[in-house]
Amino acid sequence: MDTEEPESEIGAVDATIASTAIVHPNVKLGRNVVIEDFCIVGYPPKGVQAGELPTVIGDNVTIRTHSLIYAGASLGNGCHVAHHVMIREHARIGDNSSIGMNTLVEHHCVVGRNVRIQAQAGLAEYTTIEDDAWIGPRVVTANVYHPTCARAKECLAGPIIRRGAIIGGHVFIAPDIEIGAGAFVGAGSVVGRSVEDRALVFGVPAKKIGTVDGMRCPFDMITGSPYAAPKEEEPAPAKTSMQVPLMDLSAQYQTIKQDMRLAVDRIILNNRFIGGKELTEFEADFARFCGAEHALGVSSGTSALELVLRALEIGAGDEVITTPHTFIATAEAILAVGARPVFVDVETATGNLDPALIEAAITPRTRAILPVHLYGRLAAMDRICEIARARGLRVIEDAAQAHGAALHGRQPGSWGDAACFSFYPGKNLGAYGDAGGVVTNDAAIAKRVALLRDHGRTEKYVSSVIGFNARMDTLQAAVLGVKLRRLAKWNAARRRIADAYRTHLAGLPVVLPEPAAGYEDVYYVFVIRARAREALRKFLNDAGVATGIYYPVPLHLQPALASLGHGKGSFPVSEGLAEEILALPMYAEMDGDKIEYVASKVRQFYESR
Ligand SMILES: Cc1ncc(COP(=O)(O)O)c(C=O)c1O
């Protein structure tokens, strides 16, 4: 074994290192670096050997007395580090930035170029500061709301301070929020919510008091607030000009950008795009989240369904009972393995498979029941599983819309033989591309799916059965890993939004999705049943409110499934729902103004009729 420590490239040209300073191995020093008395550079963090992590100090960097730079940190050219600064491992400081006296830059902080950080600032792990920002003395950032929680470390998310923002002295910035480009945060403020670009905010809690462009001289005390610009204050945006999307993945990205970039970057830098640690970690975490033994990443929700059907050896001549009120993929997977989908109508209130109608559809060829947990509400799994048990049938859950939903505390995967998830981007847990998952407590199913998703391979070039390329790629696993940590929080936000809708829409001639005892819903979409649905949809669209219809054509009336021989009237509840259902905007980041706006437009529509 090669035990030699990498040498530091010290003083390539003109480095001035005080005799009392310590420079550990594997520190790459640029030209004209000055390291003053009692500094330590390249100090190994806990659990890391000296020299194991490279430390990079650019050209013309000055590090004043008593500063401590951990191994794995990097400082760009021209940086100035004042006295008694601590910069932790994996922190990155861009060119020409300065770090004030006594400042703590925690690990994984990213500081851009030409940033000024004044004395005694404290930057929590994963704080990002973009180029040209100015951070006043004693600014503190935070990265977790509940530091003593056992899983706190999984939730770390520092704020992002955008390019050119100015943060006054003694400001506190909460975790996971964004201070917009060029924004100005008045001294002493406590910032608990994201700040728009070029907004001027101030106070405890910080509120918007104007814009940077409308700011007056701070010495003009007539206005009451030293920063306010009374005349040019921006008018509140007219509510009629509001745009509300059906879902907003950009808003979500703003809250996870930093973690996401690090996660994706890591994979690209490691050149490891298939399999790997990110996939196995995500699988373990998702299984734990679902309360099940096994989770397997696959290429889509559709392939998850097909792989489970194949793992259960369901194929030609078999029948699978399912719902016509779903996305085409549910039936497609059954047909793909050669079996026949047998539709059973749904309950009016939930759109889920009606258990009272299942028995009548069972024949000697029936092998499985495949309920869909539509809109984020579990199907009546207690009753469905009871029927399946009594009749010796398998149960495959289509959980594409139900990440984190539960009935009597049990999530998909612990009811049926296996649950199939879609991680399509817009789902409650969505990848940045196609991805899916199989969750099961049955080790044999897990083993078979693992084999089938990867060409039936038992060794790199040895296949025991003919399978597929239906793997989840590493990038998607990493993306999902970042999002999974927030899923419970996002689902809780969706439930709050649903409650707010129910309050604001009460008394209108629409049928709302209501909570039910024992069910924990996750509102993949918030679907109402509306009279004059098409006219309402147009009215909302004209008012800037996007809506959706899940699904306008029941499966038994799909041209692609005509060979099944169903006609209009075969499944009247599903057909009735297809005429009335309307999904209103629903996403975890949706704010109260938007909810009220959508509800006010629905109200306006019915009041004008
Ligand atoms: C109920 C249902 N089943 C299956 C699928 C298929 O998932 P994917 O698009 O990931 O293949 C979806 C996706 O929208 C779905 O909503």
The ligand as an ORCA input file, in Angstrom:
! r2SCAN-3c Opt
* xyz 0 1
  C     -52.167      6.297    -12.079
  C     -50.913      6.216    -12.896
  N     -50.408      5.026    -13.219
  C     -49.269      4.910    -13.922
  C     -48.600      6.004    -14.357
  C     -47.390      5.826    -15.205
  O     -46.226      6.383    -14.672
  P     -45.019      6.842    -15.629
  O     -45.478      8.041    -16.366
  O     -43.919      7.129    -14.659
  O     -44.705      5.716    -16.508
  C     -49.079      7.280    -14.040
  C     -48.359      8.471    -14.496
  O     -48.863      9.523    -14.662
  C     -50.261      7.392    -13.291
  O     -50.769      8.577    -12.958
*
